[in-house]
Amino acid sequence: MLSSATIWITLAIYMCFLLGVAFYVTQKEKKQKVSGGLLKASVAWPVLVMTYVASLMSTWVFFAGPGAYYRGGMGYWLSELSYIALFPIIAHFTMNKVWMINQQRGGNYVTPADFYFERFKSPALRTILGLIFLAASFPYISSVLVAIAQAADFATGGAIPYQTAVIVVGLIMTVFVCIGGVKSAAMADTVQGLLFIGLLWFIVIACLIVGFGGSLTTAVDTLWTNTPAFFSYPGPDGWVTNASRLGYPLSCAIGWTIMLPHVFVRAGYFGDNLKSQRKLSYIAPLIQAVVWTGTMLIGLIGLALVSNLTKGDTEMIIPFMINNFVIAFNPTLAAFMMVGFFVGATAVGLSTANAFLTVASGIVSSDLLKNTFHINVPAEKESLVNRIIIAVLGIGSLLIAINPPELIFTMIMFSISIVMPLFPILVFGLYWKKATKQAAIASTIVGTILVLLTYFAWDLGGTWYGAIGLLGATVTMVAVSLFTQQDEADSKEFYEICTRANNRFYDVQE
């Protein structure tokens, strides 16, 4: 539908935008003599909220999400809304605490494992966590490259080969993060987040007008007649079972919104003050609800128009509707929508990939090279080393994306599931003084093994996701803590820091 030149020009303009943001942030920091390097940030609440939301959304908004609603129906949307409501509560009792402790420590945390080490003082735990968080990063970054490359391939009718698009987008992502780092990514996310939300709803309204004359009631009536399973469990494809009704919201409420490494550092490290943290807790869920509702409506409209798409094709429901319905209605509108789809997909996808890439590079440089292998890099060369690591990780993700699985959904949910067992360690570490490092290590290992068995041995990954691993990790954490001991001196300083942080930020009167 679109010429390859249109896509290349769009990518070139987008690349100029990213490089402009990177240059602006870098020059601003030089003028203000701000330190912190590529991997740290302290931002006001508008940027904090948007970088969190944009990093969270990923390719879900234009690909996996509409396809999931097409296959899962209204029950799937209710699952989404249920975990969104949990975020303010979970964030208050976990990530706000993490933020206060980080502030008390001078804001020096870079990776999620930095916080865990502060509590348990276990180098072995740091290494294991670093590897798990890194394992979660590669599939997620690759899913972004897969989605954008598929969009380019579909939008041009194959004029831009999939592999070529993967390579170009992967290099754009890598170069941007190498130059600008995490602060540039946060600034770009603010603009990109507003852009992709606007484009999402433009596509919703346009498809509704083209397909049903702008009447949502007509679209719903059509579904009620032709595909009533959309409005009930287990959904049109029969996969929103009782198990997934529990496993999916639980996985997303914990794994997706808290424990994925790039959102962990944003929710726990990036806020410039406690006010920003609180705004993140209640504004981010509202924005998520707006996005998921738009995404659900795309799935609803697509299913009302055509009900026989294969699983893989459902994730391309937006360009499918443009090519098969909008183009007959108005070719100019169709071309504009296809460009909007590609730009929106690129913006939301690269927001997530950039965030993941910066955190993954921190995991390699801090958790593995520095603290595991004790390779000390001179301060003046840290930025160079981090850029080299970013380049290697970006190319690695690019290679994985060359031959992806059928569903982007699968890659995303595996990343979410593999980090879920780390949540009980966070909670017990914050609130239970008897929790031991031996328990933390055992809990991590048991939970990770259970997630791997869930996916690769028991074939339960599509229903329970990481819930079984979460349960196993929780039980292990309690049981092993009761039968092991750790030197009280290891955690004494941590809880003293907690007390000082509470007194500092909450003005506690004793």
C-alpha positions, 0 to 999 in steps of 0.5 A, a space after each residue: 500500500 505504501 511505497 518503501 520510500 515513504 517508510 524510509 523517509 518516515 524512519 529517517 524523520 523519526 531518527 532525526 527526532 531521536 537524535 535531536 532529543 539525545 543531543 538536546 539532553 546531552 548539551 543541557 546536562 553539560 551546561 548544567 554540569 549534571 552528572 550521572 552518566 547514561 544509566 541514571 535519571 531524576 525527572 519531574 512527574 510529567 516525564 516520570 509518568 509518560 516514560 513509565 507508560 510509554 516504556 510499559 506499553 510496548 508493541 502491545 498497543 498496536 499488535 499483541 493487544 488488539 490481537 489478544 482482544 480479538 481472540 480473548 474478547 471482553 473478558 480479557 479486557 476485564 482482566 486488564 482493568 482488574 490489574 490496573 486497579 491494583 497498581 496504586 496499592 502495590 506501588 505504594 507498599 513496594 516501589 515508593 519504599 524502594 524510591 525512598 531507600 534509594 534517595 536515602 542512598 543518594 540515588 545511586 541505584 542503577 539496576 533492580 539487583 542494586 536494591 536487593 543487594 542492599 537488603 540481603 548483602 548477597 553477591 550470589 543473589 545479585 548475579 542470579 537476579 542480574 541473569 534473570 533480568 537480562 533473560 527477560 530483556 532480550 525477548 521483550 526488546 526482540 518483540 519490538 523489532 519483530 513488530 515494527 519490521 512486520 508493520 513495515 513489511 505489511 504496510 509496503 506489501 513486502 517492498 521492504 523485506 522483514 529482515 531489512 526492517 529488523 536490521 534498520 530499526 535495531 540499529 536506530 534503537 541502538 544508536 539512539 541509546 548509545 548517544 543519549 542514554 536513559 534521560 534522553 529516552 525519558 524525554 523522548 517517551 514523553 513526546 512519543 507517549 502522547 503521539 501513540 495515544 493520539 494515533 491509537 484513538 484516531 485509528 479506533 474512530 476511523 475504523 468505527 466510521 468506515 466499518 459501522 458508520 461511526 456507531 459503536 452500538 452497531 458494531 456491538 450488535 453485529 458481534 452479539 449476533 455473529 460472535 456472542 462468545 466475545 462477551 463471555 468467558 472463555 472468549 472467541 478463541 476459548 483461551 480466557 479460561 478460569 486459570 488465565 482469569 487468575 494467572 493473567 491479571 496477577 502476572 501483569 499486576 506484578 510482573 508487567 507493571 512492577 518487576 520487569 527491569 525497565 519499569 522497576 527502575 522507572 517506578 522505583 528510581 526515577 522520581 525527583 520527589 515523593 510527589 512524583 511517585 504518588 502521581 505516578 501511582 494514580 495517573 499512570 493507571 488512568 492512562 493505561 485504562 484509556 489505552 487499553 480501552 482503545 486497544 480493546 475497541 480495535 479488537 472488537 471492531 476487527 472481529 465484528 468485520 471479519 471473524 476468521 483470522 488466524 492467530 498470527 494474523 490477529 496481531 496485524 488486525 489494524 493494517 488488515 482493516 486498513 487494507 481491506 476496508 478503509 482503502 475502499 472507503 477513502 484511499 487517502 485516509 487509508 494511506 494516512 492511517 497506515 503511516 499513522 499505524 507505522 509511526 505509532 507502532 515505531 514510537 511505542 515500540 522503541 520507547 520500550 526497547 530503549 528503556 529495556 536496553 539501557 537497563 540491560 546494559 546497566 545489568 551487564 556493566 554493574 551486576 555482572 562485570 563490576 560486582 560478579 567478575 570484579 572488573 573495575 572500569 575507570 570512571 572516565 571510561 564508564 560511558 564508553 564501556 556502557 555504550 559498547 555494552 548497549 551496542 552488543 545487546 542491541 545487536 544480540 536482540 536484533 539477531 533474535 528478532 530475525 527468526 521470531 515465534 508466531 506470536 509477539 504475545 508469547 515473547 512478551 508474556 514469557 518476559 513478564 512471567 520469568 521475573 514474577 518469582 522475584 516479587 516475594 523477595 522484594 516484599 519479604 525483604 521490605 517487611 520481614 526482618 527474618 527473611 534471609 539471603 539463603 531464602 532469597 537465593 532458593 526462592 529465586 531458583 525455585 520460582 524460575 525453575 517453576 516458570 520454565 517448567 510451566 512453559 516448556 514442560 507442563 504447557 501451562 504458560 498460556 494460562 498460568 503464566 508466572 503465577 505458579 512460579 510466584 506461588 513456589 517462590 513465596 512458599 520457598 521464601 517463607 520456609 527457608 527463612 524459618 529454617 536458616 539464619 543470616 547475620 543481623 548486621 547484614 540487614 541492620 543498616 538496611 532497616 535503619 535506612 528505612 527508618 530514616 527514609 520514613 522520617 525524612 519523607 513522611 515526617 513521622 512523629 515518634 
